[in-house]
Amino acid sequence: MPKHRPHLAVFPGSFDPVTFGHLDVIARGRRLFDEVVVAVGRNPGKDELFSASERVELVEQLVAEMCKTEPELGDVRVEAFTGLTVDYARSIGASALLRGIRNLSDLQYEVQFAVTNREVADIETAFVVAGQSFAYTSSSLIKQIAAMGDELHQTLASMCPKNVIDAIVRKKQEKHPVLIKLASGGAGD
């Protein structure tokens, strides 16, 4: 009998900050793959609110809770990476990339990368469609709300977990440059 080859998926993103939508993709990926690696990367086109190590720590806390509640599903690990996603995926033996789709714009954007990744790196992309409650949530929106809002625990409660909101509140109290830039009308992506 042939040996079962574990199916490993990489869910790449900046996760700056991690949202309930991201967690939904991770949870659903656990049902599809033997292991999901949440690959915390850097998007050079975006200003970072959290360092890579802070983002890894926030995601690790949430993933640990998730794995306790459904231990029978696929494993999850969280790692920071630099460089091209496909190079990272190949280096760890991934069979697929995992991506969440919120709307047609996401689909159009992601299909371009999926086709390129399959042609260039021979890696497939698995898409999961976001639940309706996550369709309009983005890390960029959360940062904009954080920059301009005051009651962040109340305002952001439907978008991201409490540990993330607590971390955002600390950044706001520290007068983080990304939040100041957004509050003054600048792009904080």
Residue pairs with C-beta under 8 A, 6 or more apart in sequence:
5 95
6 34
6 35
7 32
7 33
7 34
7 35
7 95
7 96
8 33
8 34
8 35
8 36
8 37
8 92
8 93
8 94
8 95
8 96
9 29
9 32
9 33
9 35
9 36
9 37
9 94
9 95
9 96
9 97
9 98
9 126
10 36
10 37
10 39
10 85
10 88
10 89
10 92
10 94
10 96
10 97
10 98
11 22
11 25
11 26
11 29
11 36
11 37
11 38
11 39
11 97
11 98
11 99
12 39
12 41
12 81
12 85
12 88
12 89
12 97
13 22
13 38
13 39
13 40
13 41
14 40
14 41
14 42
14 43
14 46
14 48
14 55
14 139
15 22
15 38
15 40
15 55
15 58
15 59
15 139
16 43
16 46
16 48
16 49
16 50
16 55
16 139
16 143
17 49
17 50
17 55
17 58
17 139
17 142
17 143
17 160
17 164
17 167
17 168
18 55
18 58
18 59
18 62
18 139
18 160
18 161
18 164
19 134
19 137
19 138
19 139
19 142
19 159
19 160
19 164
20 133
20 134
20 137
20 158
20 159
20 160
20 161
21 100
21 102
21 130
21 134
21 137
21 138
22 59
22 100
23 62
23 66
23 161
24 100
24 128
24 130
24 131
24 134
25 98
25 99
25 100
25 128
25 130
26 36
26 38
26 63
26 66
26 76
27 66
27 70
27 73
28 128
29 36
29 74
29 98
29 126
29 128
30 36
30 66
30 70
30 73
30 74
30 75
30 76
31 73
31 74
32 74
32 98
32 126
32 128
33 74
33 95
33 96
33 98
33 126
34 74
34 75
35 74
35 75
35 76
35 77
36 74
36 75
36 76
36 77
36 98
37 76
37 77
37 78
37 79
37 92
37 94
38 59
38 63
38 76
38 77
38 78
38 79
39 79
39 80
39 81
39 85
39 88
39 89
40 52
40 55
40 56
40 59
40 78
40 79
40 80
40 81
41 52
41 80
41 81
41 82
41 85
41 88
42 48
42 52
42 82
45 189
46 140
46 188
46 189
47 177
47 178
47 181
47 188
47 189
48 178
49 143
49 146
49 168
49 171
49 176
49 178
49 179
49 188
50 58
50 167
50 171
52 80
53 80
54 167
55 80
56 78
56 79
56 80
58 163
58 164
58 167
59 78
60 78
61 163
62 161
62 163
62 164
63 76
63 77
63 78
66 76
67 73
67 75
67 76
81 88
85 97
85 117
86 97
86 117
86 120
86 121
86 123
87 121
89 97
89 121
89 123
90 121
90 123
94 123
95 123
95 124
96 123
96 124
96 125
96 126
97 114
97 117
97 123
97 124
97 125
97 126
98 125
98 126
98 128
99 110
99 114
99 125
99 126
99 127
99 128
100 106
100 127
100 128
100 129
100 130
100 134
101 107
101 110
101 127
101 128
101 129
101 130
102 130
102 134
102 135
102 136
102 137
102 138
103 135
107 127
110 125
110 127
113 125
114 124
114 125
114 127
117 123
117 124
117 125
118 124
118 125
133 158
137 159
140 188
140 189
141 159
142 156
142 159
142 160
142 168
143 178
143 179
143 182
143 188
144 182
144 188
145 152
145 155
145 156
145 159
146 152
146 156
146 168
146 171
146 172
146 179
146 182
147 172
147 178
147 179
147 180
147 181
147 182
147 183
147 188
148 182
148 183
149 155
149 156
152 165
152 168
152 169
152 172
153 162
153 165
153 169
156 164
156 165
156 168
157 165
160 168
171 178
171 179
172 179
178 188
179 188
181 187
181 188
182 188
